[in-house]
């Protein structure tokens, strides 16, 4: 095989501005998991979920699609036993990914189970992309939606066991984890987190805030500002010329220009005619009598011309004065009418602006009252929850009490449960002795019926190995 080389030169790279994604990829939305305890026996609080969310960007979205079933299946884990031993194989393939710049957020949803019971849960959500142009089954996920189950890295998964005092159930509290995959499930496969799913954008499509109130208020303020500037401000005449509905225009320089040129041309022609007459005048060869006669005739004609000029000049002057006065009166009437209309519109806009300010102030007050009410209810619930851990001392609960405003109910319950578990505290007021920790024997030859399901699975897999 010939040796080929490609070495970068010292010239500067020419970068390309990218403003989109592949036309074969479609934006989707994923509900990854919800906070608190879940039915697979684990629990994740908000602070841990926030740290885990840092590993979501660039995470692949996989699935195991069955042609015969015409739908996705589960995580696609396959166990093969042959002469070489037991082999584990994953049959999922990538169908998309979480973009490095994807929006990731928490969102509350009301989940309802098959018995009609509803519960408000806080989900970790993210934007993602599916290759709908490459895979027809990915297009089905976008159009119809499918359940979703996350996969975590076992080597970096950290946590501890604790017992829920209210339910008497052991939970594995996750303290840290890294996402490896988000897995699309079939429509008939129940995910660990009931509402977890991959769908077309629903919540994220409404991220652009409804600014109709702000835009209305802004446009009214701008119009009010322009009207005020037109009426009272400097340069109001130019502002009024720019307003089509309130147009009061004075003759422009271009309209006056032809008149000026005409006057100049008239003066040039007059001078030219005078010059021609003087050039064509013959030399004076007349007698004295003829000269006197011509002089008298000339004087008479000049007087008639002067009289006619004065009469026409006076007549023209009177006509022009009357016409100018009429135009002035008409302009004044138009200006007065436009000023009245401007004042009426200004008054109307001012009234509407004041009404909007009152509504905005009322909404602000209502929002403050509702926020305070919600805070009072949350504080009461937090106080009751902290008080329910009567078996802990004030020093044990000091951190939770001091940071009550920062912690959610789930955070408080999780933190106090961990303290109880560490101290081996009894949850029964009448119980004098602390209950001994539960010990499971994993070295027995048969699977103990008292073992939890997850330990039975571990024991069974170990025996198979």
Secondary structure as UniProt FT lines:
FT   TURN            23..24
FT   STRAND          26..34
FT   STRAND          36..37
FT   TURN            39..40
FT   STRAND          42..44
FT   HELIX           46..53
FT   TURN            54..58
FT   STRAND          60..63
FT   STRAND          65..66
FT   TURN            67..70
FT   STRAND          71..72
FT   STRAND          77..82
FT   TURN            83..84
FT   STRAND          85..90
FT   STRAND          93..97
FT   TURN            100..101
FT   STRAND          104..112
FT   TURN            114..115
FT   STRAND          118..130
FT   TURN            132..134
FT   HELIX           136..144
FT   STRAND          146..152
FT   TURN            154..156
FT   STRAND          158..164
FT   TURN            165..168
FT   STRAND          169..176
FT   STRAND          179..184
FT   TURN            187..188
FT   TURN            194..195
FT   STRAND          197..200
FT   HELIX           204..206
FT   HELIX           212..232
FT   TURN            234..235
FT   HELIX           236..242
FT   TURN            245..246
FT   HELIX           253..280
FT   HELIX           288..388
FT   TURN            390..391
FT   TURN            394..397
FT   HELIX           398..402
FT   TURN            403..406
FT   HELIX           409..423
FT   TURN            429..430
FT   TURN            449..450
FT   HELIX           453..464
//
